[in-house]
């Protein structure tokens, strides 16, 4: 037997002993599934860690933004307090302000902080805007000291809605601003 005949017999032997086509396909399919599973198992913890880091960063940035926004609103109110302008309505009570500022879509009469506000008498009011929301800018006088102060009332819609449940006092350079929520309205008293 020569080399060519030997090669032919070996090739014929291997060709006759090969796996059936369905077995070959099953092996190939299993190989494909194993590759997908390995890839997914590798990246799942990485994706979860990235999601946690993004969520934590978003919450931190949001709390910083809310704090800055709170400070910005207080600063805007204090700036308007220091700009004594002409008032549209002369009034001696919250009811008088409400009657005079007929276009207001909310009540200026406070339901909370009665004790705090009883120390002030209403002098006058005008229409105003605060962060794009309708507001009432009232001038009040401290009954004890005679100091002129500002009381702001605005609807808590738009950006102001992020200040819900706030009740805080801020010390600014020239003024103290006390901000609180009262029945869906933002109240701010500037001394």
Steps between C-alpha positions, in 0.01 A plus 500: 500500500633837405458833676212615284297192572574529872391865504179409319417222747566727801283774349219253427520372857471848650219601263295197589537556879392861517216631722150539363407856388244555781762415765745744345231773497409433867867538600527825304177638657621414848825679429311813392280496816804455723664806345188715560463386859865566581482848351184593693630363829818700461333838433201478736690598819678780313170639372341476845792684660484772233125541557550538875775758451282696254201493734710615795655780292160611373360515855801696624478747212126535551536577872770757425279655231200515739717667766630753250148562368373556855779752559431669163129539577577646843750740341249613237237566766747692718611709202140600431450577869784750485345664191216695657263571217152626465231262624178445301281457807498666839355251748504431871423127483542187290134529403562856378792379288283220356225748408748747350698245296195350329695317231682274745412134444583402859433619852755717680352416841741272688375184671824416682754721679214703649705585807797619293287712267289649780806707589464688167239737362425519128562838334468438127550257216572467130498232233829329438659197334729249666671243279229546238216449749243758606587651836388769743765732646366639827659766714453431869616680814637328808267609781778486759787673317317699233735357234363467148512142376386307195265204488493309172229252406521295179347186357724196528494401135777459246849522652359618834340156549847367589485711820203304639534408866770762551496700820827676550662831579793634300740769612599708200740797502240765576188301583356197670253303283260249653341273235226243556220315323138563592227303319673487162625858523848631566526762775817700557552762768795736460632699798 
